[in-house]
Amino acid sequence: MPLAPSLIAGSAVDDSPRVLIVDDSAVARAVIARALEGGRFIVAGAVSNADAALAFLRATPVDAVVLDIEMPGTSGLAALPDLIVAGQGAKVLIVSSAAAEGAAATIEALALGAADTLMKPGVGDFAGRFSVAIVEKLRRLLAVETPAETPLGLSPRRPESDGASAALATGQGFDIVAIGASTGGIHALASLLRELPVSFPLPILITQHLPGSFMPFFAAQVAMMADRPCDVATDSMRIRPGRTIVAPGDAHMRVVSTGDGAAIRLTSEASKSGCMPSVDPMFDSVGEVYGARALGIVLSGMGRDGSDGARRLVDRGGIVLAQDQASSVVWGMPGAIATAGLASALLPPAEIGRIVATRRRPA
């Protein structure tokens, strides 16, 4: 495919986002290119394999890469770390099949640093909804997203720490960790979990925005990241020490007291954020059951899901840590927490993980 006019010497400068398409299917490349051009993106290039993509990125800057995982030769997954480096900040959107192999590879790609994922339809289904979806994904991914505005007349409270580390207070711990994330969150989660010792005894709950069919593969990836068991939540599942539980794709994960401990309750009501699953019910119920012994964490993600639940968790004595803007793929969710003054600290995921490992509250 020839370069867009804006990339030709002497042409007028166009500040529309530039995208590289990497897919071994000529049909897929053509359909994606038409969709993106119709959505006011510049298709900077379209190549059929990972080696050509690497060569292109070394010579031409782009804002985003649309990457197929399953390709002959070097797969998109194997090439992803090098593509991220060569892209110098370009966000990678994975386009993958819904088959088991595609779902598992997509989760691994997100853990390696891909920004987001989109289901790849059959050859005859590329037009229509897929074309609309890929344009919307990239618009949201590349847009400068700002957190919710502060109510008129109020100034946001500053977090107690927004530097590279947070002071720790002794004798003030927590009994459960609840993590909410969306776009860019799986890579951040991997960085966080790598800082926890294998012997870390507390239960960890995770609500990550993903399609339901991906959840078993996500749980398997989390188990590998943390080197500890991880299950997809089921109704009445007990919350036990050392156990990690992820919300399913078709229900909110709440916590209820059982008298001698706590358990999972799955619900499916509409959420204020429109997300399923939503972080808000998890934070709200964790705060209700654990009070001041609860730790909430908000990682990279679009929108403001989790901010209402975080407020209720903090009101009950718990604390919330949020990912800092510099390390976030999208600072929507953690940014909303920061603007509302609910974060005790804004930190990179690895630093959050080191705080969690101490089992102490930030001072």
Beta strands, then each sheet from edge to edge (+ up, - down):
strand 1: 18-22
strand 2: 42-47
strand 3: 64-68
strand 4: 91-96
strand 5: 116-119
strand 6: 176-181
strand 7: 204-208
strand 8: 230-232
strand 9: 244-246
strand 10: 252-257
strand 11: 262-267
strand 12: 294-298
strand 13: 319-323
strand 14: 343-347
sheet 1: 2+ 1+ 3+ 4+ 5+
sheet 2: 8+ 9+ 7+ 6+ 12+ 13+ 14+
sheet 3: 10+ 11-
end
